[in-house]
Amino acid sequence: MLKILLPITALLLVACSQEPPPPATPAATEEAEAVLDTPAASDPLAAALAAQPAENQARYTYRHPRETLEFFGIKPGMTVVEALPGGGWYSKILIPYLGAGGKLIGVDYALDMFPKFGFFTEERLEAKKTWVSTWTEEANGWRDAQSASVEAFVFGSMPDRFAGQADAVLFIRALHNLNRFEGDGGYMTAALSDAYKALKPGGIVGVVQHWVADEMPDDWADGSRGYLKQAQLIATLEQAGFEYLESSDINANPKDQPGAEDIVWRLPPRMATSGDDPELRAQMQAIGESNRMTLRFRKPG
């Protein structure tokens, strides 16, 4: 009798293991829906912006990162080249927003451009020689398994593997110094050439740049004071082969009206000319961050 019962019991156990699981309880269903309804799932850009430190978020009123990235058409999964990423103000937004299928490629100025500024110490100039590896290592600390991968190069030395890989190249407050030293090394030309080579046909160039009225003298608006003229900048990118698409005033600040002796760094966050003068400091804070043009270009194709 035992021999007959054993196979029957085994069959019952197999049958039970193949039964569908019991229906989810209302609490479990609500929990699953809540996960799907998180900012990361429904709006990854909102999640990336909300994750930034309070001091960065305080600057959204001037930098408008959501509106800026949306204007440029940046989407998860893209490969994006970011010029002059610095300490990662935009990088730390882009890395989680682009997601695991995306890539962020940081680009610094050419090594031989830095001595021309005149204020870099020998130690800082030496550190620039390893910027590609040190920045990549630092940027890897800003990501997790669900974030974009990161790589880097310097203008004028773009590895061939990056050619035709980028969906977008972003020059966010990065063009004035390239323009400033264009006549002493062709740095703007080299940077725009790298951008063109890196982009896929139809890829986007997004520009945010300190903006001064066309009435200012050309030599004043060469980039040495931080400002460029919009018409001249558009002409420069068109000469480099890009098609101008449109502009936006999302980063405009009409309160910023620089005079002949002014530099952009007099304004927040640098406040370079205020020193211990509380009245001047208050005046600069009342202006806010700089007046900025926001332009979108396309690589033909």
N, C-alpha and C positions, 0 to 999 in steps of 0.2 A: 504493500500500500504506500509506503514511504517513497518507493521508486516512482510511483505514478504522480505523487503530489509535488515532488521536486521540480520536474519540468513544467508543470502547470503554474507553480509559483514563479518560476523564472519568466514565463511568458507574460504573466500579469505585471511583473516589475518592468519589463521592456515596454509594454503597452502604456503603463503609467508615465514612463519617462518621455514618451512621445506625445503625451497630451499637451495641448496649448497651455501657456501660462495663464493664471487667473487674471481677470481684467484689472487694470491699474485702479488703485483707490483714487478718489477725488483729490486727496492731498498730493499723491505722487504726480498726478496729471498736472496740477497747478504748479508744482515745483519744476517739472520739465518745461512747461510753457514759459515760466519765469526765466529759465536759462536761455531759451530761444529769444526772449524779448529783451535781453541785456543790450546795452549800447554796443558792445563788441560784436554781437551777432547782427543787429539791425542797422547800426551806423558805426562802422569801424573808425571813421574819422573822428566822430564825437568821442569815442572811447579813448583814442590816442590823445586828443586835446585835453580831455578830463584828467588824464594820467600825469600831465605835466605839473611841475612844482608851482606853488602859488605865485612866486615871483615871475615866472614865465607867463602864467595865465594873466597876470596883471597887465601885461603888455599887449594882450590880444586886441585891446581897444585901438591900438595904433598899428599893429602888424596884421591883423585880420587873417590869420592863417587858414581858417576854413574857406573863406571867400576867395582867398588867393589861390589855394590849391584847386578849388573847384573851377575857378576861371581858367586855370591852365589845363584842366581836364585830367588831373592826376587820379588814378584809380588803383585799387589793390591789384597785385599781380604784375604791375609794370616794373620795368628797369628804368631807374631815374638817376641821372648824373647831377650832383649838387656841387656847384662851384663854391670854394672857400667855406666849407662847413664849420670851421672853427671849433667851438666848444659844443656844437651839436644842437643849437636852438631849434632849427628846423629838422635836423637829422633825427632827433628823438621823437618827433611827430611822425616823420616819414617811415622810419624803420618798422614800428608796429602797424602803421596804416597800410603799407604796401603788402604786408602779410608774408606768409611762408613761401608763396609763389613769386614774390617780388625780389628786387635787388636794388640797393642803394650804392652808388659809386661816388665817393668823395674825391674832389680834385682841389689841390692847392696850387698856389702860384709857382712859377718856375723858380728853381733854386737861386739862379743868378739875379732874380729881381729883388730879393729881400735886402741885399746890401744897399740898394739905391734909396731905400727909405731913410737911411741915415741914423736910425735910433735902435737898431737891433744889436744886442750885445754879441760878442763872439760865441758865447755859450748858446744863445738862441739860434744863431746861424748854424752852428754845428748840429743842433737838435733837428733842424729842418732837413738834414741829410737823411734822416731815418723816418721822416714824417709818414711815408706810405705805410710802413709797418706799425709805427706807434699809433697812428690814428685808427688804423684797422683794428688793432688790439683794443683800443679804448672803445670804439664803436661796437665791437662784439659784446662789450659789457652792458650795452644799452638794449640788447635784444634777448629774445627767448626762442623757444622752439617754434613759435607761431609767427615769428617776425621775419622780415626780409634779411637776406644775406648781405654782407658788406664787403666792398673792395675799394681800392684807391689808386690814384696815380697823380702826377703833377703835369701841369700844362706844358706842352712842348715835348713831352715824353710819353705819350699815350701808347700802351701796349696794343699790338695788332688785334689781340683777342677781343677788345672792346668795340672794334669797328662794326658799325651797323647793328649794334645790340640795344641801344637806348630808345625808349619810347619818348623820353623828355629829358631836356637839359635845363636846369634852373640856375639862373644868375641872380641871386637875391642879395642886393647891395654889394655886388662883387665886381662891377665893371669899371668903377671910377679909377681904381688904381691901375688896371690894365690899360685904360685910356691914357692915364697920366704918364705912363712910361712907354707908350707906343713908339714915340720918336726916338727912344733910346733902347731899342731891343725888339720892337715889333711884338710886344706881348699881347695886345688885343688881337692882332691878326692871328697869332699862333693859337690863342685860346678859342677863337671862333672857328678856326680850321679844325681843331680837335673836336669841338662840339658838332660840327657838320659831319665829320667822319664817324663819330660815335652814334649819331642818330640813324634810326631806320628811315627809309623814305616815308614822308608824311609825319615824321616825328616833330614834337613841339619844343620850342625854346621859350621859356618863361622868364621874364625880366621884371625885377622890382629894383628901382634905382632912385636915389636922391635926385630931385628934379628942380631945375631952376628955369625961370622964364627965358624965352629966346632973346629977350632984349639985353640980357647980360653979355658982356664982352666974351668972345670966344676963348681968350687966354685965361680969363677968370674961371670959365666953366670947362676946364680941361681935365677935371677930376682931382686936382691937387687939393681942392677945398671940399671934396666929397660929392659935388654936384655935377650933373651933366644936363645937356639940353635934349629934349625929347626928339625934336626933328633931326638933329645930328646923329643921335644914337640909332634911330630908325634907319637913316641913310647908311650908317656903318654896317648894320646887320644885313641890310639888303645887298650891299656891296660884297658881303661875305657869302652871298648865295641864298639867304633866307627870304621867305615871303612874309611880309608884314600882314597880320590878320586883323588885330583890333587892340584897343586900349581900354582900360577901366580906371575909374577914379576911386576904387575901393581903398587905396592906401594914400589918397591925397590928403593934405593938411594945409589949407590956404593960410593958416596962421603963420606958417614958416615962410617969411619973406626976407631972405638974407641980404645984407648990405655988402658994400664993396670990401669990407674988412672981415666979414664973417666966414666961419667954417662950419661945416655941418656938425662937427663934434662939440659945438657949444651947447647943443641940445641934449635932452635925455636920450640914452642913459649915461652918456659920457660926461656931460657938463664940464668940458675941459677948460673953459675960460672963466668959470665962476669963482674958482678958488674959495676964499673965505668971505665972499661978498654975498650975503643972504638976499639982498634986494635983486641982484642980477640973477641969482639962482632961481628966485621966485619967478622972475620974468621968463626965464628959459623953461621952467616947468609949466608955466601958463601956456606957452606955445605948444609944448608936447614934442613928440618925435617928428622927424623930418617930413617934409612934403615929398611924396614918392610917386613916380609914374609906375604903372603896371601894364606891361606889354606882352602880347602873345605873337609868336612867329611860327612858321612851319618850314621844314625842309621839303622842298618840292619832291613829288614822286608818288 
